[in-house]
């Protein structure tokens, strides 16, 4: 099983189950020194003193490979990160999928940002983080 730090719409476990996957939720977490950016899709960019929130889940290697072979997310690259679980402050290693910088900064997708801000709010993440994501939905 692979621990994966999801920070976009894949934080919605129901969405993963609808794709035929079997995620096991470990819990909400924070990744320090990264910030979220929403272009055409969401990505995380290194940024000192910033924080990105997400959910750590476990998937089998085969499920993770299948998920990120879909055309809409095929450009994402796996990298290893250390995240702190919000419930315990325990630091765990997890895989995180990010777009190459030039792809991550391209375009805008207000509909995606609006959907993600609603999900982040429903997950009860920090209100400033909800507002940070919602701001991408207000861009044109």
Residue frames as qw, qx, qy, qz and C-alpha x, y, z in Angstrom:
[[0.000, 0.889, 0.459, 0.000, 0.00, 0.00, 0.00],
 [0.399, 0.278, -0.001, 0.874, 1.13, 3.55, -0.75],
 [0.125, -0.717, -0.422, 0.540, 0.38, 6.53, 1.44],
 [0.303, 0.452, 0.382, 0.747, -0.70, 9.41, -0.78],
 [0.060, -0.487, -0.323, 0.809, -1.20, 13.04, 0.22],
 [0.198, 0.587, 0.631, 0.467, -4.20, 14.21, -1.82],
 [0.137, -0.382, -0.232, 0.884, -4.82, 17.97, -1.93],
 [0.259, 0.051, -0.400, -0.878, -7.24, 18.41, -4.83],
 [0.724, -0.071, -0.099, -0.679, -10.62, 16.90, -5.62],
 [0.694, 0.079, -0.715, 0.010, -9.20, 13.40, -5.01],
 [0.063, -0.208, 0.680, -0.700, -9.49, 14.26, -1.29],
 [0.719, -0.013, 0.104, -0.688, -13.12, 13.22, -1.77],
 [0.318, -0.207, 0.925, -0.029, -12.99, 9.51, -0.93],
 [0.652, 0.445, 0.510, -0.343, -16.38, 8.98, -2.62],
 [0.494, 0.750, -0.281, -0.339, -14.88, 10.13, -5.93],
 [0.035, 0.509, -0.856, -0.083, -12.10, 7.54, -5.63],
 [0.480, 0.087, 0.839, -0.241, -14.57, 4.77, -4.75],
 [0.642, 0.616, 0.213, -0.403, -16.68, 5.73, -7.80],
 [0.388, 0.699, -0.553, -0.235, -13.53, 5.16, -9.89],
 [0.944, 0.036, -0.320, -0.073, -13.38, 1.60, -8.56],
 [0.360, 0.468, -0.618, 0.519, -10.59, 2.25, -6.05],
 [0.726, -0.518, -0.452, 0.024, -10.40, 1.15, -2.42],
 [0.203, 0.603, -0.362, 0.681, -8.84, 4.04, -0.48],
 [0.621, -0.528, -0.510, 0.273, -8.22, 3.79, 3.23],
 [0.001, -0.879, 0.036, -0.476, -8.24, 7.19, 4.90],
 [0.610, -0.076, -0.481, 0.625, -5.43, 7.87, 7.37],
 [0.220, -0.778, -0.434, 0.397, -6.49, 11.46, 8.03],
 [0.225, 0.960, 0.064, 0.154, -6.21, 15.17, 7.34],
 [0.741, -0.259, 0.051, 0.618, -2.67, 16.51, 7.13],
 [0.133, 0.974, -0.051, -0.179, -0.63, 19.60, 6.38],
 [0.804, 0.219, 0.102, 0.543, 2.40, 19.97, 4.13],
 [0.264, -0.850, 0.000, 0.456, 4.69, 22.79, 5.20],
 [0.223, -0.552, 0.438, 0.674, 6.62, 25.04, 2.80],
 [0.157, 0.236, 0.774, 0.567, 4.25, 24.42, -0.12],
 [0.348, 0.367, 0.257, -0.823, 1.30, 26.44, -1.38],
 [0.527, 0.436, 0.727, 0.062, -1.57, 25.41, -3.59],
 [0.137, 0.394, -0.311, -0.854, -1.97, 26.90, -7.05],
 [0.575, 0.437, 0.683, -0.109, -4.93, 26.32, -9.32],
 [0.104, 0.344, -0.513, -0.780, -4.37, 26.74, -13.03],
 [0.621, 0.031, -0.564, -0.543, -6.16, 24.29, -15.29],
 [0.805, -0.293, -0.516, 0.027, -5.67, 21.82, -12.42],
 [0.511, -0.835, 0.171, -0.110, -4.45, 22.05, -8.83],
 [0.778, 0.270, -0.383, 0.419, -0.77, 21.67, -8.00],
 [0.580, -0.781, -0.050, 0.226, 1.52, 22.42, -5.09],
 [0.507, 0.711, -0.199, 0.444, 4.46, 24.76, -5.42],
 [0.634, -0.213, -0.392, 0.632, 7.40, 25.12, -3.03],
 [0.067, -0.767, -0.077, -0.633, 6.87, 28.26, -0.95],
 [0.367, 0.067, -0.646, 0.666, 8.69, 28.97, 2.31],
 [0.120, 0.082, 0.534, -0.833, 6.41, 29.49, 5.31],
 [0.603, 0.002, -0.273, -0.750, 3.30, 28.39, 3.38],
 [0.381, -0.040, 0.880, -0.280, 1.04, 25.45, 4.19],
 [0.532, 0.060, -0.554, -0.638, -1.05, 23.16, 2.03],
 [0.576, -0.113, 0.637, -0.499, -3.77, 20.97, 3.50],
 [0.577, 0.195, -0.654, -0.449, -4.91, 17.59, 2.32],
 [0.879, -0.232, 0.239, -0.340, -5.93, 14.07, 3.20],
 [0.023, 0.457, -0.884, -0.096, -3.54, 11.13, 3.51],
 [0.905, 0.080, 0.138, -0.395, -5.01, 7.92, 2.13],
 [0.374, -0.345, 0.830, 0.227, -3.61, 4.53, 1.29],
 [0.805, 0.444, -0.079, -0.386, -4.04, 2.94, -2.11],
 [0.875, -0.059, 0.389, 0.283, -2.40, -0.11, -3.60],
 [0.270, -0.431, 0.474, 0.719, 0.46, 0.62, -5.99],
 [0.227, 0.292, 0.796, 0.480, -1.69, -0.66, -8.86],
 [0.029, 0.827, 0.558, -0.063, -4.58, 1.64, -7.91],
 [0.195, -0.785, 0.070, 0.584, -2.29, 4.69, -7.62],
 [0.272, -0.201, 0.648, 0.682, -0.74, 3.90, -11.01],
 [0.164, 0.518, 0.780, 0.311, -4.17, 3.44, -12.58],
 [0.054, -0.865, -0.386, 0.316, -5.50, 6.68, -11.07],
 [0.117, -0.786, 0.223, 0.564, -2.61, 8.78, -12.36],
 [0.334, -0.025, 0.739, 0.585, -2.63, 7.17, -15.80],
 [0.295, 0.753, 0.579, -0.105, -5.99, 8.81, -16.57],
 [0.467, 0.539, 0.254, 0.654, -5.62, 11.41, -19.34],
 [0.146, -0.913, -0.139, -0.355, -6.65, 14.38, -17.16],
 [0.533, -0.805, 0.259, -0.030, -3.93, 13.69, -14.56],
 [0.940, 0.191, 0.005, 0.282, -1.27, 11.85, -16.57],
 [0.402, 0.718, -0.223, 0.523, 1.15, 14.83, -16.43],
 [0.543, -0.768, 0.213, -0.266, 1.36, 14.68, -12.62],
 [0.580, 0.404, -0.642, 0.296, 4.68, 13.46, -11.22],
 [0.791, -0.536, -0.293, 0.027, 5.08, 11.58, -7.95],
 [0.271, 0.576, -0.495, 0.591, 7.33, 13.05, -5.28],
 [0.611, -0.354, -0.641, 0.301, 7.96, 12.04, -1.69],
 [0.122, -0.649, 0.120, -0.742, 6.92, 14.51, 1.02],
 [0.308, -0.194, -0.779, 0.510, 6.63, 14.59, 4.78],
 [0.336, -0.546, -0.274, -0.717, 3.27, 15.71, 6.13],
 [0.046, -0.082, 0.726, -0.682, 1.99, 16.23, 9.66],
 [0.279, -0.479, -0.803, -0.219, -1.29, 14.51, 10.52],
 [0.200, -0.555, 0.021, -0.807, -3.59, 17.13, 12.03],
 [0.771, -0.510, -0.260, -0.280, -5.08, 14.84, 14.69],
 [0.873, -0.406, -0.071, 0.260, -1.77, 13.76, 16.23],
 [0.032, 0.932, -0.334, -0.139, 0.91, 16.01, 14.68],
 [0.778, -0.192, 0.538, 0.264, 2.68, 12.75, 13.72],
 [0.255, 0.685, -0.451, -0.512, 4.94, 13.22, 10.69],
 [0.804, 0.133, 0.578, 0.043, 4.49, 10.61, 7.98],
 [0.090, -0.337, 0.624, 0.699, 6.05, 10.12, 4.56],
 [0.606, 0.523, 0.549, -0.241, 3.64, 10.08, 1.66],
 [0.386, 0.184, 0.557, 0.712, 3.66, 10.35, -2.09],
 [0.206, 0.719, 0.254, -0.614, 2.32, 13.58, -3.53],
 [0.540, 0.389, 0.566, 0.487, 1.49, 14.08, -7.18],
 [0.006, -0.769, -0.053, 0.637, 2.31, 17.49, -8.66],
 [0.652, 0.724, 0.186, 0.122, 2.40, 19.04, -12.07],
 [0.606, 0.065, 0.064, 0.790, 5.66, 20.29, -13.53],
 [0.127, -0.520, -0.246, 0.808, 5.83, 24.01, -12.71],
 [0.084, 0.152, -0.421, -0.890, 5.19, 25.26, -16.27],
 [0.298, -0.337, -0.798, -0.401, 2.04, 23.12, -16.55],
 [0.306, -0.517, -0.692, 0.400, 0.87, 23.92, -13.03],
 [0.082, -0.451, -0.138, 0.878, 0.97, 27.67, -13.60],
 [0.037, -0.065, -0.614, -0.786, -0.83, 27.52, -16.97],
 [0.306, -0.422, -0.661, -0.540, -4.42, 28.60, -17.42],
 [0.287, -0.124, 0.485, -0.817, -7.26, 29.06, -14.96],
 [0.385, -0.269, -0.840, -0.273, -10.17, 26.89, -13.92],
 [0.295, -0.295, 0.307, -0.856, -12.59, 28.83, -11.71],
 [0.826, -0.191, -0.253, -0.466, -15.13, 25.97, -11.69],
 [0.772, 0.027, -0.566, 0.287, -12.49, 23.57, -10.31],
 [0.189, 0.251, -0.474, 0.823, -11.41, 26.14, -7.71],
 [0.528, -0.299, 0.070, -0.792, -15.00, 26.68, -6.58],
 [0.892, -0.134, -0.383, -0.197, -15.60, 22.93, -6.26],
 [0.654, 0.115, -0.550, 0.507, -12.34, 22.50, -4.35],
 [0.058, -0.334, 0.371, -0.864, -13.06, 25.40, -1.99],
 [0.742, -0.296, -0.070, -0.597, -16.42, 23.80, -1.11],
 [0.890, -0.034, -0.447, 0.087, -14.70, 20.45, -0.47],
 [0.426, 0.249, -0.505, 0.708, -11.98, 22.05, 1.69],
 [0.357, -0.361, 0.218, -0.834, -14.66, 23.85, 3.68],
 [0.872, -0.207, -0.222, -0.383, -16.63, 20.61, 4.13],
 [0.803, 0.065, -0.485, 0.338, -13.45, 18.92, 5.35],
 [0.489, -0.861, -0.137, 0.026, -13.23, 21.67, 7.99],
 [0.690, 0.117, -0.067, 0.711, -9.77, 22.90, 7.03],
 [0.274, -0.421, -0.181, 0.845, -8.49, 26.29, 8.14],
 [0.321, 0.820, 0.426, -0.206, -10.83, 29.08, 6.95],
 [0.004, -0.790, 0.343, 0.509, -7.90, 31.10, 5.56],
 [0.282, -0.173, 0.852, 0.405, -7.05, 28.09, 3.37],
 [0.366, 0.592, 0.717, -0.024, -10.65, 27.90, 2.14],
 [0.174, 0.910, 0.091, -0.364, -10.42, 31.59, 1.20],
 [0.203, -0.567, 0.612, 0.512, -7.05, 31.08, -0.52],
 [0.320, 0.148, 0.878, 0.324, -8.59, 28.42, -2.77],
 [0.270, 0.759, 0.567, -0.175, -11.81, 30.37, -3.31],
 [0.008, -0.780, 0.180, 0.600, -9.74, 33.31, -4.61],
 [0.206, -0.186, 0.785, 0.553, -8.73, 31.18, -7.61],
 [0.228, 0.527, 0.814, 0.089, -12.42, 30.82, -8.42],
 [0.087, 0.871, 0.268, -0.403, -12.80, 34.59, -8.56],
 [0.198, -0.489, 0.494, 0.691, -10.10, 34.99, -11.21],
 [0.723, 0.582, 0.254, -0.273, -11.04, 35.19, -14.85]]
